[in-house]
Amino acid sequence: MHLATTPEANDLLDRDPLALLVGMLLDQQVPMEKAFTSPAVLAERMGTSSGGRPALDARAIADADPARLEEWFRTPPALHRYPASMAQRTQTLCARLVEQYCGDAAQIWAGVDTGAELLARLKDLPGFGEQKAKIFVALLGKQRGVTPDGWERAAGDYGTAGFRSVADVLDDASLAKVRATKQEAKAKAKAAKKG
């Protein structure tokens, strides 16, 4: 993965489905790299690991004292522009994972038969609306090999070839292309609003 700012954070995203899911949850109103680096920082602050390497634990996050979790999010450098609300969203997401998927984020996509089913499961998660769920379907399909029948259709435009979202970021060059695409879309929207 090439979504975070450090090799360690990218390694965590590669091997920890919960880290990838939390990174996607945090990917709003902050730079993408910040959002996807924050799971590694959170794991470090919480002192959670798997096999001697940092890892996130959905049950530990769900059961954490909310004030302590907020402190982990707020401690400089803060994990998000809005640490209090994102700490709460992360805890709510992890509580749902514990309740429905035994705390295993990979169970969200394990055994799904169709892209529509995967999209529905993601949209059912706290903090995952239509667009975020579609982007995550595309990310799973393009970079994690999670390709149930119809996943491209479920991901909408994000499932097609191009440079539209984090699903298309594989290196610095593709990151620059995704940023250019987003800037172009913002400029068009701004021009349409004026006109």
N, C-alpha and C positions, 0 to 999 in steps of 0.2 A: 504494500500500500504506500501511497505517496500523498497522504492527506494531512499529516501532522508536520510539525516543525523539527522534530528530532527523530533519529533512527529508533530510539527506544519506544517512543510513542507510536511510530508506525509499526514496529514489531508487535506491540500490544494490540493494535487494531487488526493485524494479520491473524493473531492466534486467539483473540478473546471476542466472541460475538457480542457480549454485553458492552464492551468498550466501543465497538463499532456502532451499536444501537444508541448508546448514550451520546457519542459524538454527533450522530445524526440529530438526536433530540436537541442538542445544544447549538446546532448550526442554524442560527437565526440571529440577526442583529449583531453579529461579530464576524470577523474574518473566518473563512472555512478552516484555515490552519489552526486558529485558536480553538475552535470548537472541537476539532479532532485530536488536539494535543491535550485538552483538559482531562479526558479519562485517565491518562497516564499520571497526571499530576494528582488527581483525586485518589488513585490507587496508592500512590506514594504517601500522601497525607494520611490516608486511612490505615496504611501499613498492611494492606491485604495482598496476598500473593498466591501463586499456584506453581508448584515445582520450583520454588525459590525465586521466581520472577514475578514482578508486579502483575496483579490481575484484579479485576473488579469482582465483587461478590454481591449479587442482587439481594440476598437475604440480609447481609450486613448493612447495606444501604437502606433497605426497607425498615430494618429494626433500629437504625441509628436514631439517637436523640436529634430531633429536628434542628435544635439550636446548634448542636455540634456539627451537623452536616452543613448548615448554613455557614458556620465558621470556616469549615474546610473550603467551601466555595468562595468565601469572602476574603480569606487571607491573601495578601499580595504575593504574587500577582493573582488577582481574582480569576476564577475559572470562567467567568462570563460577565458581560456588561451588567446583567441583572442577577447577581448571585443569589439573592433571597428567593426570587420566584423560580429560578432554574434549579436550585437545590430542592425546592418543594416538588417541582415537576419530575426531577430525577427520582426522588423518593417515591412518588406516586407511581411512576413507571415501574420501578423495581418491585413495589408491592404487588402490582398487577402480574408481573412475571412470576413472583413467588406463588401467587394465588392460582394462576392459570397454567403456568409452564414449569412448575417446580424450581423456579429461579434460573432456568436455563434459557437464555435468549435464543439459542440456536433451535429450540423446539418450536419457535414461531414459524420457521420455514421448513423444519424437518417433516417429511412425509406429505407436504402439500401436493395436490395433484394438478392444480391449475394456477396460473398467474392471478386469476380473479380471486381465488381462495387466499392466496398470499397477500394480495392487496387488502382484502377484507380483514384479515388478521392484523395487519399493520394499522389500518385505519381504526381498529378497535382499541389500540393502545393509547394511553393518555399522552397528549402532546404530538400525536401524529395525525394531521389532517390529510386531506386528499393529495395535495401537492407533495408534502414530505413523504407520504407513504409511496407515491409513485416514484419519487427519486430513489427511495431506498430499495424498491423492487428492482429498479435499473442498476443500482450499485451492486446488489446481490447477483444479478444476472451477468453483468459485464465483468465484475471483478472477483466474485466468489464462487462462480459456477453453479449458482442456484437458478436453474432454468426450467421450472415446471412449464407444461404446455400453456402457451399464450402469455408468457411473462412479458414479452415485448409489448403486446397489446395492452396489458394491464398497466405497464409503465408509461403508456402514452408516448408523447414526444421524447421523453427521457430515455425510452428504450431503443430509439433509433440511433443510427450513426451520427456523430457530430460532437460538439463541445458545448453542452447545455448545462451540466451540473457536476456535482462532485463524483457522480458515477463515471464521468469521462476523464477524471484527473488521474493520470498514470505517471507523470513526470512534470518537470518545470515547464516544458513547452506546452503540454496540454493544459496545465493550470493557466498559463497566459491566454490560451485560446478561449477557455471557459470564461475567464474574466472579461475578455473582449466581447464575447457574445452577450454577457450580462449587461455590460455598459451600453452596448448597442440597443438592447431591449429597453433599458431605462431611458435612453435618449429618445427612442421612438415613442414611448409612453408619455414622456414629458412634452414632446412636440404635439402629440395628439390631444393632450390636455389643453395646450395653449390654443390650438386651432379649433 
